[in-house]
Amino acid sequence: MEELYQAIEETIRMSGYNGPVNGEEIYNEISDEIEDKEPGAYVFMSKKTDDVFYEYKIQIFDDQFNLSSLDVHTPTQVFHADFD
């Protein structure tokens, strides 16, 4: 799992975002959000600080999920990380 967490962090950093990123926290947050959700496409938002929030685009299947992209919204810019 550590490799997955690192891949999440690296993909977000490659978008140009230099703020703090924790792949394990992101994975766990998504897992908590999708629990008991029907299969389909979803957009989740998560406030990280007073002025930064994440926008997750997720496909949920019967037994797994796919994080399609994550946008980090800051006061001055939006950083797009594409996971597909």
N, C-alpha and C positions, 0 to 999 in steps of 0.2 A: 504493500500500500504506500510505503514511503516514496517509491518511484512515481506513483500517480500524483501524490501531493506535490512533489518537486516539479512534475510536468505542468501542473496547474499554475504554480508560482512562476515558472519560466515563461509560459505562454503569456501571462499577464505582464510580466516585465518586458517582454518583447514588444508589447503594445506601446511602450514608452513610459508607462506609469512607474514612478520611482518611490511611491509610498509603501507602507508596510503591507505585506501580503502573506497569508498563512494558508497554504493549500489544504491542510487537514481541517482547519476551521471552515473553509469554504465547502469542502466535501461534506462535512458533518451538517452544516447548515442546510445544504440542498437536501440531504437525506431526511432531515427532520421535516422540511417543508413539503416534500412529496409524499410523505407517509399518508396512506389512505386516500390518495388522489387517484382519480380515474385516468386511464391511459389517454394521452393527448399532448398538445403543445401548450406550454405555460410560460408566463413571464413573471418572475419574482423580483421584488426589490428589497434591498437590505441596507439600512442606514448604518454606516460604519463610524462616522464622526459627525459633528455638527454640520459639516459642509461637504462630506463625501458619502456617496452611496453606490452600491453595486446593483446592476440590473442583469439578472440571469435569464437566458432564453434556454428552456429545457424541453426535451421530448421525453415523455414518460411512457414506458412500455409495461407489459404485465409483470415482468420480473427484473427490470433494470431501467436505467435512465441514461440519457445522452445530454451532456452540457454542450449545447450548440455554440453559444457565445456568452461572453460576460463583458458588459460595459461598465467602466469605472467613471462615474460622474464626479468631477471636481468643480469648484467655482469657476475655473477658467478654461476647462477642456474636458472632453469625453474621450477616454481611451478604450478602444475596441480590441478585445482578445477573441479570436475565432478559434474554436476547438474542433471544428469539423474538417 
